[in-house]
Amino acid sequence: MLTVDFSRFPLAPGDRVLDLGCGAGRHAFECYRRGAQVVALDRNGEEIREVAKWFAAMQEAGEAPAGATATAMEGDALALPFPDDSFDVVIISEVMEHIPDDKGVLAEMVRVLRPGGRIAVTVPRYGPEKVCWALSDAYHEVEGGHIRIYRADELLEKMREAGLRPYGTHHAHALHSPYWWLKCAFGVDKDGDQAPLPVRAYHKLLVWDIMKKPLATRVAERALNPVIGKSFVAYATKPHAPHAPHAPREDRA
């Protein structure tokens, strides 16, 4: 299930991509399939080891084209272990709402992104997220949980302040909002067989939708995304630095 729409966020074979806070690796895997040179970075070592296994399995199965590369590594989003201008593309999906110093993370992403490069940022959308917070304290009052809710204009302004130039936005995953409202209403800590029947039933619907991709739910989600889309997605570029004027040469005697 991808949150970034690659029809709006073009990716070329050979692009150097950083998936920052990659989690289970969904966007990193898609970039690898598209022929990119991918680095998937996360602070969670267990998830990184799992992502590395999937990269190896994809390579063995021939899912990535020739020239594509993939590396999974642990790292700190506030101190990225890369030189300036290292990447053509940076993706950070459903991460910034967890990090106290979100401006610091944006500054690091801009630092490692080359001039002219592209960045995709996704966060939970304000309206659906407010409902979750209202229904359940446990949804956000947990270690490593969500510490803020972004308004769209607030996130875009922070991106501009970091030196980025936003060029497009949209919402995604409308069908997932009711699922999380149900989870929050019945108990976010109740999973699997412990989850109440409405939560289990809706989860089965989502799994079926992800696996089968029926036209009816695709149309429904596109129609509902502007209204209750669970995620807000913003795309931006890093402008090229203006050329500094040449200093006048000193006359020599």
C-alpha positions as CSV (number, residue, x, y, z in Angstrom):
1,M,0.0,0.0,0.0
2,L,1.8,3.1,-1.2
3,T,1.0,6.6,0.1
4,V,3.3,8.4,-2.4
5,D,1.8,8.6,-5.9
6,F,4.6,8.0,-8.3
7,S,2.5,9.4,-11.2
8,R,2.9,12.8,-9.5
9,F,6.4,12.1,-8.1
10,P,8.4,10.9,-11.1
11,L,11.2,8.4,-10.5
12,A,13.8,7.5,-13.1
13,P,16.0,4.4,-13.2
14,G,19.3,5.2,-11.6
15,D,17.9,7.9,-9.3
16,R,19.5,7.9,-5.8
17,V,16.7,7.5,-3.3
18,L,16.6,7.8,0.4
19,D,13.6,6.4,2.2
20,L,13.9,8.0,5.5
21,G,12.1,6.2,8.4
22,C,11.4,3.4,6.0
23,G,9.6,1.2,8.5
24,A,8.6,-2.0,6.8
25,G,10.0,-0.7,3.5
26,R,6.9,-0.3,1.3
27,H,8.2,2.8,-0.6
28,A,11.8,1.5,-0.7
29,F,10.6,-1.7,-2.4
30,E,8.6,0.2,-5.0
31,C,11.6,2.5,-5.8
32,Y,13.9,-0.6,-6.1
33,R,11.4,-2.2,-8.6
34,R,11.6,1.0,-10.6
35,G,15.3,0.8,-11.0
36,A,16.5,3.3,-8.4
37,Q,19.6,3.1,-6.2
38,V,17.8,2.9,-2.9
39,V,18.9,3.5,0.7
40,A,16.2,2.5,3.3
41,L,17.1,4.0,6.7
42,D,15.3,3.6,10.0
43,R,16.3,3.7,13.7
44,N,14.5,0.4,14.3
45,G,17.1,-2.3,13.8
46,E,14.6,-5.2,13.7
47,E,12.7,-3.6,10.9
48,I,15.9,-2.8,9.0
49,R,17.0,-6.4,9.2
50,E,13.6,-7.5,7.8
51,V,13.8,-4.9,5.0
52,A,17.3,-6.2,4.1
53,K,15.9,-9.7,3.8
54,W,13.2,-8.5,1.4
55,F,15.7,-6.6,-0.7
56,A,17.7,-9.9,-1.0
57,A,14.6,-11.9,-1.9
58,M,13.6,-9.3,-4.5
59,Q,17.1,-9.5,-6.1
60,E,17.0,-13.3,-6.2
61,A,13.5,-13.3,-7.7
62,G,14.6,-10.8,-10.4
63,E,12.1,-8.1,-9.3
64,A,14.5,-5.3,-9.7
65,P,16.0,-4.2,-13.1
66,A,19.7,-4.3,-13.9
67,G,21.5,-1.4,-12.3
68,A,19.1,-1.0,-9.4
69,T,20.7,-1.3,-5.9
70,A,19.2,-1.5,-2.4
71,T,20.8,-1.0,1.0
72,A,19.0,-1.1,4.4
73,M,20.7,0.6,7.3
74,E,20.1,1.9,10.8
75,G,20.5,5.6,11.3
76,D,19.4,8.8,13.0
77,A,17.1,11.1,11.0
78,L,18.7,14.1,12.8
79,A,22.2,13.1,11.9
80,L,22.2,11.4,8.5
81,P,25.4,9.7,7.7
82,F,25.6,11.1,4.1
83,P,27.4,14.0,2.5
84,D,25.6,17.0,1.2
85,D,23.7,16.6,-2.1
86,S,23.8,12.8,-1.9
87,F,20.3,12.0,-3.2
88,D,18.1,12.8,-6.2
89,V,15.0,11.8,-4.2
90,V,14.0,11.7,-0.5
91,I,10.8,10.1,0.8
92,I,9.7,10.5,4.4
93,S,6.3,8.8,5.0
94,E,4.3,8.9,8.2
95,V,7.4,9.8,10.3
96,M,7.5,13.5,11.1
97,E,4.5,13.3,13.4
98,H,6.6,11.1,15.7
99,I,9.7,13.4,15.9
100,P,9.9,16.4,18.3
101,D,12.5,18.2,16.2
102,D,10.7,18.1,12.9
103,K,12.5,21.2,11.6
104,G,15.8,19.5,12.3
105,V,14.7,16.5,10.2
106,L,13.6,18.8,7.4
107,A,17.0,20.5,7.5
108,E,18.9,17.2,7.3
109,M,16.7,16.0,4.3
110,V,17.4,19.3,2.5
111,R,21.1,19.0,3.2
112,V,21.4,15.5,1.6
113,L,19.1,16.3,-1.3
114,R,20.8,17.6,-4.4
115,P,19.7,21.0,-5.9
116,G,16.9,20.2,-8.3
117,G,16.0,17.0,-6.4
118,R,12.5,16.0,-5.2
119,I,11.1,15.2,-1.9
120,A,7.8,13.6,-0.8
121,V,6.5,14.1,2.7
122,T,3.4,12.3,4.1
123,V,1.7,12.8,7.5
124,P,-1.6,11.9,9.0
125,R,-4.3,14.3,7.9
126,Y,-5.6,16.8,10.4
127,G,-9.3,16.0,10.4
128,P,-9.2,12.1,10.6
129,E,-6.3,12.3,13.0
130,K,-8.2,14.6,15.3
131,V,-11.0,12.1,15.4
132,C,-8.6,9.4,16.4
133,W,-7.1,11.5,19.2
134,A,-10.6,12.4,20.5
135,L,-11.7,8.7,20.6
136,S,-8.5,7.3,22.2
137,D,-5.8,8.7,24.5
138,A,-3.9,5.4,23.9
139,Y,-3.7,6.1,20.2
140,H,-1.2,8.9,20.8
141,E,-0.1,8.8,24.4
142,V,2.4,5.9,23.9
143,E,6.2,5.9,23.6
144,G,7.2,6.7,20.0
145,G,3.6,7.7,19.2
146,H,2.2,10.7,17.4
147,I,3.1,13.9,19.2
148,R,1.5,16.4,16.9
149,I,-1.2,16.8,14.3
150,Y,-0.3,18.8,11.2
151,R,-2.5,21.2,9.4
152,A,-1.7,21.2,5.7
153,D,-0.7,24.8,5.5
154,E,1.5,24.4,8.6
155,L,3.5,21.5,7.0
156,L,3.9,23.4,3.7
157,E,5.1,26.5,5.5
158,K,7.7,24.4,7.4
159,M,8.9,22.9,4.1
160,R,9.2,26.4,2.6
161,E,11.2,27.6,5.7
162,A,13.5,24.7,5.2
163,G,14.3,25.9,1.6
164,L,12.0,23.6,-0.3
165,R,9.5,24.6,-3.0
166,P,6.2,22.7,-2.8
167,Y,4.6,21.9,-6.1
168,G,1.7,19.5,-5.3
169,T,-0.4,17.9,-2.6
170,H,-3.2,15.3,-2.3
171,H,-4.8,13.0,0.2
172,A,-4.7,9.2,0.4
173,H,-6.2,6.1,2.1
174,A,-9.7,7.3,2.7
175,L,-10.9,3.7,3.3
176,H,-8.4,3.4,6.2
177,S,-9.8,6.3,8.2
178,P,-13.0,4.4,9.4
179,Y,-10.8,1.4,10.3
180,W,-8.7,3.6,12.7
181,W,-11.8,5.2,14.1
182,L,-13.1,1.8,14.9
183,K,-9.8,0.8,16.4
184,C,-9.7,3.9,18.6
185,A,-13.3,3.4,19.7
186,F,-13.0,-0.3,20.6
187,G,-9.3,-0.2,21.8
188,V,-6.2,0.3,19.8
189,D,-4.3,-2.4,21.8
190,K,-6.8,-5.1,20.7
191,D,-5.4,-6.9,17.7
192,G,-6.0,-10.1,15.8
193,D,-8.5,-12.4,17.5
194,Q,-8.7,-10.1,20.4
195,A,-10.1,-7.3,18.3
196,P,-13.9,-6.7,18.4
197,L,-15.9,-8.1,15.4
198,P,-16.4,-4.7,13.7
199,V,-12.6,-4.1,13.7
200,R,-11.8,-7.6,12.4
201,A,-14.5,-7.3,9.7
202,Y,-13.2,-4.0,8.4
203,H,-9.6,-5.3,8.5
204,K,-10.6,-8.2,6.3
205,L,-12.2,-5.7,3.9
206,L,-9.0,-3.7,3.7
207,V,-6.8,-6.7,3.1
208,W,-9.2,-7.9,0.4
209,D,-9.0,-4.4,-1.2
210,I,-5.2,-4.3,-1.1
211,M,-4.9,-7.8,-2.6
212,K,-7.6,-7.6,-5.2
213,K,-7.7,-3.9,-6.1
214,P,-11.3,-4.0,-7.3
215,L,-12.5,-1.1,-9.4
216,A,-15.4,-0.3,-7.1
217,T,-13.2,0.4,-4.1
218,R,-10.6,2.3,-6.2
219,V,-13.4,4.6,-7.4
220,A,-14.8,5.0,-3.9
221,E,-11.4,5.8,-2.4
222,R,-10.6,8.4,-5.1
223,A,-14.0,10.1,-4.4
224,L,-13.5,10.0,-0.6
225,N,-9.9,11.0,-0.4
226,P,-10.5,14.7,-0.6
227,V,-13.0,14.3,2.3
228,I,-11.6,11.7,4.7
229,G,-8.3,10.7,3.3
230,K,-6.1,9.4,6.2
231,S,-2.8,10.9,4.9
232,F,-1.8,14.3,3.6
233,V,0.9,14.1,0.9
234,A,3.1,17.0,-0.2
235,Y,5.7,17.1,-3.0
236,A,8.5,19.6,-3.3
237,T,11.8,20.4,-5.0
238,K,15.0,21.8,-3.7
239,P,15.8,24.9,-5.8
240,H,19.1,25.4,-7.4
241,A,21.2,27.9,-5.6
242,P,21.4,31.3,-7.4
243,H,24.8,32.0,-8.9
244,A,26.8,34.3,-6.8
245,P,28.1,37.4,-8.6
246,H,31.8,37.4,-9.5
247,A,33.8,39.6,-7.2
248,P,35.6,42.4,-9.1
249,R,39.3,41.6,-9.6
250,E,41.7,43.8,-7.8
251,D,43.9,46.0,-10.0
252,R,47.5,45.2,-9.5
253,A,50.3,47.7,-9.8
